[in-house]
């Protein structure tokens, strides 16, 4: 069942989303060749805890870190480690904060220094697919419209959509109903209505759509070793459209 939030609940989620946004501002500032993903994890955990929140991911089904750090061909759920980022890498950082009983959830893929043109294009198109999906987030549209918007933008640019993993409802639980695939068809599934809070998260591959999970049981990578990008925002459906609850100030 889809749980619709009251204005008071969305107010709390807005604060949780602001914590996540603050984390991303700090992570982007710290991001450079030579930094390790465990260092980024420590930065995120401190900011989340200093804000009076707790990391949504740490301990979730046994996940050992506060953020997911997924470089290059890792699609999602990468575990932070001593691995140092190098010039030309891309890195997807997924951050969640749990504050006063509610979650905020967002992900962004960043270039590390100068990246290859095809990597830059992958990031540009995946972010554009998120923007297109957000434009469909308004009352009266359907969940299928969101996924179709992602699919249309990404595949028209020659990239592949990850189909095994999807966006989701978010609120009192990190993962709530509904599941939100990043593909159509449009005009299907549940009707969007005020009070719905959704994590919209395109995952787009430079090569094929196939995936596999590494031996750690967490990191999901592209089957062909190609680059992957992941962008995500938590949004609330409003009376006349939507509000991005994890939007950064800058």
N, C-alpha and C positions, 0 to 999 in steps of 0.2 A: 504494500500500500504506500502511496506517495503521501508524505507528511508535509502539509503546508504550514508555514511559519507565520506567527503573528508579527505585528510591527515591532513589538518589544523583543521578540526573539531575533528578528532581523537586525535590530539595533545592536544586540550582543554579537551577532555574526559579523557585523560591520567592524566592531572593535577587534575581533579575532583576525579578520582580514587585514586590518591595518597593521597588526603585528607581523603578519606574513609579508606585507609590502615593505615594512621596515627592514626585515631580514634580507630581502632581495636587494635593497639599496646598498646594504653593507656588503653583501656577497659580490655584487658587481664591482664595487670599489676595490675589493680584495683580490679579484680575479686577475691573474697574470701568469705567465710562464714561470714555473718553479714552485708554485703553491701546491700543496697537496690537498686532496679532497677531504682528508680528515681535519685539516686546518679549517677548511670552509665549514665543516660540520660543527666544529667547536665554536666558531663565530656565531653560527645560527642558533645553537643551543643556548649560548649566553644571552643573546638578544631576546629570545623567546622567554627564558626564565626571568630575566630582568623586568620583563613586561608583566609578570605575574601569571604567565601562561605556561603550559607544558607542551613539549613537542608531540604532535599527533602521531608520528610514526614510531617513536622509540618504544620498543616493546610490543608494538602492534603485530600480533601473530608471530612474535619472536624477532621482529626486525631489530638489529642491534644499534642503530644510529638514529640521529635526530632528523637528518635529511636523506633523500636519495640523491646520489651523484652518479650520473650515467654518461660517461664520455664516448664520443665517436660512434661506434656501432652498437653501444648499449642503448636500448630503447627506453627502458624504465627499470626502477628498483635496484640500481647499482648501489653497493655498499661502500661508503667512504673508507679510504685506506691511506696508506703512506705514499701511494702513487702520486708523482708530481706531474702536473699538467705541462704540456709542451706547446711551443709556438705552433699554430696551425690546427690545434685540437678544437673540437667543439665539445661543450659540456652541458648536459641537461641537469638542472637542479630543481628538485621537487621539495616543497616546504609545506608543512602543516602546523598549525598552532591551535591548541585547545584552551579556550578561555571561558570561564564561567558557564561551563556545560555545553559549549558549542565550538565547532571546528571551522577554521578557514583553511583553504587548500589551493595551492597555485604551483605552477611549474614554468620554467623558462629555459630556453637553450641559448647559450652565449658563445660567441667566438672567443678563442684565446689568442690574442694578438691578431696577426694577419692570417686569414684562412683562404683556402682555395676558392676560386669562383663558384664551383658547384656546391661547396659547403655553404657559402654565403647565400646562394640562391635557394637552397633547401631551407635555411632559416627564414628567409624573407617570405617564401611561399607558405610555410607552415604557420607563421604568425598571421599571414593574410587569411589562411583558412580558419583560424580562430576568430579573427575579426568578422569574417563572413558568417560564421556560426552565431556569434553574438548578435548580429543584426537580425537573426531569425528568432531571438529570444524575446517574444512578446505574446501577450494573451491572444488566444485564438489560433496561433500556429501550433504545429504538432512536433513531437520529439523527432520524428523522421526528417523534418525540415532542417533540423540542426545538423544531423549527420550528413544529409545530402549536400549541404553547403560546404562542409569540410571536403567531402569526396570530390565535388565539382571543382573546387579551386586546386586541390592537390593533384588530382589525376590529369586535369587539363594542362598542368605544367610538366607532366611526364613522370611524376613521382607515384609511390605506392602508399596505400592506407594500411596501417596495422589493424587487423580485424579481430584478433584474439583478445584485445584489451580495449576498454571503453571508458567514457566518462560516467558520472554517477550522481545521484542525489547526495547531498551533504548537509549536516546540521548537528543534531545531538550525537549522531554516529558519523564516523568518517566516511563510511560507505552506506548510503541509504538507497532505496528505490527512487527513481528508476535507473536502469542501465541505459547509457546513451552511446550507442555505437557511432563511429565516425564515418558512416556511410548511410545511404538512403535505403529505400525510396522515400521521397518527399510525400507529405500528405498522409502518413501513416502514424500509428502509435498514439499515445495519450495526448490530449489537448493541453497546451500550456496555460497556466492560470496563476493569478497573483498569489504570492506566498510560497510558490515552489522555489527551492534553493538548489542549484545545480552546479556541479563541477564539470565544465566543458573542457575537454583536453585532447585535441588532435595529436596523433602520433603518426609521423610521416617518414617514409624511408626513401633514400636516394635510389636504391636498387629494388629488389623484389619485396613482396609483402610478407614473406615467410619469417618466422621467429623460432627461437629455441631458448631454453632456460639453462643457465650455467650450473656447474656442480654445486655452487653455494646455495642453490635452491631459490635464489632471489633474482639475480640479474637476468633480464630478458634481453637478448641480442638479436640482431638481424641474422637470418640463416646464411645469407651470402656475404656477410662481413661489411656490407655497405653502411654508410652513415645514416643516422636517424635523428630526428628532431622532435621535441615534445614541448608544447605550450599549453598552459592551463590557467583558467580563472574560475573563481567561485562567483556565481551571479545569483541575484534574486529577481524573480519575475515580479514586475510591478503592475499597477493598473493600466499604465500606458506604454510599457516597454520593459526595460530591465535596468538593474543597477549592478555594476561590477564591484563586488565587495572586497576584492584583493588588488584593486588598482593602485599603482604607485603614484606618488605625488609628482615625481620628476620623470 
